[in-house]
């Protein structure tokens, strides 16, 4: 890779940065950069040469130009809440924090759009839109802290994706800078732009194609009412079937979430939501819209869930009750922290119909790897979040947890799914990318990167594994025959 | 993701792969041809025709998964019929300018119809695609699941690529349930009043799925739960069209069979053109003669008349949008709005990355690509 060229003259780099940024916007040395060593995937840590906190687009552009001229990698960073190590610093590079880009530039209620700087928090957009009866729909569970720039980088989802889409479906355009420091706009404020749909590639590109400073999002009218059903099931299979039946009935729930028995128990212990602890699985099924619309849909959902074998069905009667129903799900990760020292949060997607099969496979893996696993599931989208329980103080457990995780991801691919639904590849799932994509496909991804960033300086080494890395992984790993003839064209 | 080696018995696929290998060897340009219904759109096709119609068929469809996978040459009509039988649809209402359009053509053109502002575009519903690249490699991106962020979203990059990056072989699309109730309300008002009304309706949680203003008449289509549609009709009043007539009218708009979109020989001879101006929904574009047809809550302005391309493109750009020359006797001004740097540079490199020998649809999107 070009960016692995000669070591940079650090003193000269710092002099260049000092000419662009005020002293307090340049952090260097272990004690200053420590808070930036990792994102929410804390198992991976690295110390960058420097962390810079520009406060203007001019400073971003100049920083990029200075780094580009010296072939210094640049890792853009929002709030650092990512779960796959996408914002892990590059030890030979500069971490470019967008933390000072916190202005909400415009809210256009008539057009249902907002234009904000990329460091604005996800929830802050909805707060700014609230006086107009609008909100920003994608709601990753970190929405209090995560930034819209980070959401664009990861194509973040949330519990309402099935009805309202992911980040991709809710962003109209972004403004930013190329690796060379040239200002660039992808998409805009209209519903499409001239030329290739580059915005579609930018969203979810994990900061590897451009540095984003400004985002125009679509706002959604806030539904006047939401109600939620909790349904209990005696076994995983019938819960999985109920999900398929709801969808097949033409219902698009605002949220459709599944928790298995142990997850439900942990969540109940944490928040006392009143969950059914006898059930093998519970489903949370939400409807939103006008009062008449919601009543109509809740009645249809109830009928379908009952016909699918629900053993207990309860619909929220007021907002307080709805929030109580959700409280356990929203705190699922925190609750898991209460039942074991550490957990690894996986994020794969499978066709909904394979749900029961997947959960049974995970049960078998628990004995294979000698570790427990609890499951929460965006059932409507087929997006699974198994939480592998382990103790990081024990390196042997850590090793088994990683193998367990890779096994889940590869099983997901085998069932017709994908290794990541919403958390991104980052550094965590680089090896699993070797399983999901052929060598030619991975080479194509790298070619796409070079089309935007020929020197490979923006967040290099993330998301797309090198051919050498996959060759190494293939040697130590049994692929179950999935890609035994990876050199062959596939269809 | 479909993971399998090429089956030698898959004759249509084998023939396409062979044709592309031959074109690579001889450095021959290929014009990818589905139903040929959009040949008039964009820059003129060049190269030896490569018919894709034989690569047809719905590969998999499970209504409860909300996903359908079809080969590129599958007639769009056939796909829509199969979905309708199960109470589902492609909600973005891709235009069918003539009978015979294909699924691959729909994705390559990336065009969406009246429901676009509410339901999203083709690209929002594309989950995965298999591509035959200019290197002669078959590659799959995305998949058949709704949430998928593994690797760059190359599948969606193909939407609206007009075939310049490679030959789309198969696509997976997210489908949605047909709404239980639909109603169309009409109001007599001028353009400014229509825009004012649309701006007031936009931030409200109403099931508005299409809007159109033309010659002093604003048509609003609502679709959703019965209760929601009834409530919208009761509140907004307006003249409610009979269901059959309303459906037929929206189909005419969708497929450009409405008289506004038809430019006959005489109109073309007078120098009239049909332009598509995509703009922010609330942007104002001053009157410069001609006739307007406005969709997407104001975000799509169709214009027909005699004007210079430079003036129209400047007006669209000033409004924050772009202008496409759709129907005309003279496309010397270029079909699509020209790109500036660094976008043009990125486009060139992407073309090179997918199709280094420039085999596929050269010049179809921009003369230099």
Contacts between the chains, C-beta under 8 A, distances in Angstrom:
chain1	res1	chain2	res2	distance
A	108	B	280	7.8
A	108	B	282	6.2
A	109	B	202	7.7
A	109	B	203	4.9
A	110	B	199	3.5
A	110	B	200	7.5
A	110	B	202	5.8
A	110	B	203	7.0
A	110	B	281	7.3
A	110	B	282	4.9
A	111	B	199	7.7
A	111	B	202	6.9
A	111	B	280	5.7
A	111	B	281	4.4
A	111	B	282	4.3
A	112	B	202	5.2
A	112	B	203	5.9
A	112	B	281	7.6
A	113	B	280	7.3
A	132	B	203	5.5
A	133	B	203	5.6
A	133	B	204	7.1
A	133	B	205	7.7
A	134	B	203	5.4
A	154	B	149	6.7
A	155	B	149	4.8
A	155	B	153	7.6
A	157	B	147	5.7
A	161	B	146	7.5
A	161	B	147	6.3
A	162	B	146	7.1
A	165	B	120	7.1
A	165	B	124	6.8
A	166	B	147	6.6
A	168	B	124	7.4
A	168	B	153	7.2
A	168	B	156	7.6
A	169	B	120	6.0
A	169	B	124	5.2
A	178	B	342	5.5
A	178	B	346	7.9
A	180	B	342	7.6
A	182	B	341	7.2
A	182	B	342	4.6
A	184	B	342	5.4
A	184	B	343	6.7
A	184	B	346	8.0
A	188	B	280	7.7
A	188	B	320	6.0
A	188	B	321	7.1
A	189	B	280	3.9
A	189	B	283	7.8
A	189	B	320	4.9
A	189	B	321	7.9
A	190	B	278	4.5
A	190	B	279	5.2
A	190	B	280	5.5
A	190	B	299	6.1
A	190	B	320	6.4
A	190	B	321	4.2
A	190	B	322	7.1
A	191	B	116	6.4
A	191	B	117	6.5
A	191	B	121	7.1
A	191	B	278	6.2
A	191	B	296	6.3
A	191	B	299	5.0
A	191	B	300	7.2
A	192	B	110	7.9
A	192	B	121	7.0
A	192	B	160	7.5
A	192	B	278	5.2
A	193	B	278	7.7
A	193	B	322	6.3
A	194	B	322	4.4
A	194	B	324	7.6
A	194	B	336	5.3
A	194	B	337	4.0
A	194	B	338	7.7
A	194	B	339	6.3
A	195	B	336	6.9
A	195	B	339	5.2
A	195	B	343	6.2
A	195	B	347	6.0
A	195	B	365	7.2
A	195	B	366	7.4
A	196	B	157	6.2
A	196	B	160	6.9
A	196	B	161	5.7
A	196	B	165	7.9
A	196	B	347	6.0
A	196	B	350	6.5
A	196	B	365	7.5
A	197	B	110	6.9
A	197	B	123	5.8
A	197	B	156	6.2
A	197	B	157	6.0
A	197	B	159	5.7
A	197	B	160	5.4
A	197	B	161	7.7
A	198	B	157	7.5
A	198	B	343	7.2
A	198	B	346	6.6
A	200	B	123	5.8
A	200	B	153	5.2
A	200	B	156	3.6
A	200	B	157	5.7
A	200	B	159	7.2
A	201	B	152	5.2
A	201	B	153	5.7
A	201	B	154	7.1
A	201	B	156	7.4
A	201	B	157	5.2
A	203	B	153	6.9
A	204	B	149	4.8
A	204	B	152	7.1
A	204	B	153	5.6
A	205	B	152	5.7
A	209	B	152	7.8
A	219	B	203	7.6
A	221	B	202	8.0
A	221	B	203	5.6
A	221	B	204	5.6
A	221	B	205	4.0
A	221	B	206	7.6
A	222	B	205	6.7
A	223	B	205	5.2
A	224	B	205	6.2
A	244	B	64	4.1
A	244	B	65	7.9
A	245	B	64	7.3
A	247	B	64	5.1
A	247	B	65	7.7
A	247	B	66	6.1
A	248	B	63	5.6
A	248	B	64	3.9
A	250	B	87	5.8
A	250	B	88	7.8
A	250	B	177	3.3
A	250	B	178	7.3
A	250	B	180	7.7
A	251	B	177	7.5
A	252	B	176	7.1
A	252	B	177	6.8
A	289	B	205	6.8
A	289	B	224	7.8
A	289	B	225	6.8
A	289	B	228	6.2
A	290	B	205	6.9
A	290	B	227	6.8
A	290	B	228	5.6
A	290	B	231	6.1
A	292	B	225	7.6
A	292	B	227	3.3
A	292	B	228	6.9
A	292	B	230	7.8
A	292	B	231	6.2
A	293	B	224	7.1
A	293	B	225	4.4
A	293	B	227	5.1
A	293	B	228	4.4
A	295	B	227	7.4
A	296	B	225	5.2
A	296	B	226	6.8
A	296	B	227	5.1
A	297	B	225	6.4
A	349	B	145	4.2
A	349	B	146	7.2
A	349	B	147	4.9
A	349	B	148	5.8
A	350	B	145	6.8
A	351	B	62	8.0
A	351	B	65	5.5
A	351	B	67	7.8
A	351	B	144	6.5
A	351	B	145	6.2
A	352	B	64	7.0
A	352	B	65	5.9
A	353	B	62	7.0
A	353	B	64	7.0
A	353	B	65	6.4
A	378	B	147	7.3
A	381	B	145	7.7
A	381	B	146	4.6
A	381	B	147	4.6
A	382	B	145	5.3
A	382	B	146	6.3
A	382	B	147	7.1
A	383	B	146	7.8
A	383	B	147	4.7
A	413	B	1	7.6
A	416	B	1	7.1
A	416	B	143	7.3
A	416	B	144	6.1
A	416	B	145	7.4
A	417	B	143	7.1
A	417	B	145	5.2
A	418	B	1	7.8
A	418	B	143	5.4
A	418	B	145	5.8
A	418	B	147	7.9
A	418	B	148	4.3
A	418	B	149	7.9
A	418	B	150	4.9
A	419	B	150	5.2
A	420	B	148	7.5
A	420	B	149	5.2
A	420	B	150	5.1
A	421	B	145	7.4
A	421	B	147	3.7
A	421	B	148	6.4
A	421	B	149	6.7
A	422	B	147	5.6
A	422	B	149	6.1
A	423	B	149	7.5
A	424	B	149	5.5
A	425	B	149	7.5
A	425	B	150	6.1
A	425	B	151	7.3
A	429	B	150	7.5
A	433	B	150	6.5
A	433	B	151	6.8
A	436	B	1	7.3
A	436	B	150	5.6
A	436	B	151	7.7
A	437	B	150	7.6
A	437	B	151	6.2
A	438	B	139	7.1
A	440	B	135	7.8
A	440	B	137	4.5
A	440	B	139	5.8
A	441	B	139	4.7
A	441	B	140	6.8
A	441	B	141	7.0
A	441	B	151	7.5
A	442	B	151	7.9
A	444	B	133	7.1
A	444	B	137	7.9
A	444	B	139	5.7
A	444	B	154	6.9
A	444	B	353	7.2
A	444	B	354	7.3
A	445	B	151	5.2
A	445	B	152	5.6
A	445	B	154	7.4
A	447	B	353	3.7
A	447	B	354	7.6
A	448	B	152	5.2
A	448	B	154	6.6
A	448	B	350	6.9
A	448	B	353	6.1
A	449	B	152	7.7
A	450	B	349	7.1
A	450	B	353	7.1
A	451	B	346	5.8
A	451	B	349	3.6
A	451	B	350	4.5
A	451	B	352	7.5
A	451	B	353	5.1
A	452	B	346	5.8
A	452	B	349	7.7
A	454	B	349	7.4
A	463	B	151	7.1
A	463	B	152	7.9
A	464	B	151	6.6
A	464	B	152	7.8
A	482	B	3	7.2
A	483	B	3	7.4
A	485	B	5	6.6
A	488	B	5	4.8
A	488	B	6	7.9
A	489	B	5	6.9
A	489	B	6	5.7
A	489	B	17	7.7
A	489	B	137	6.0
A	489	B	138	4.3
A	490	B	2	7.7
A	490	B	3	5.5
A	490	B	4	6.0
A	490	B	5	6.0
A	490	B	6	7.8
A	490	B	138	6.0
A	490	B	140	6.9
A	491	B	2	6.0
A	491	B	4	5.9
A	491	B	5	7.4
A	491	B	6	5.7
A	491	B	7	7.8
A	491	B	10	7.7
A	491	B	13	6.6
A	491	B	130	6.0
A	491	B	138	5.2
A	491	B	140	7.7
A	491	B	169	6.8
A	491	B	170	7.5
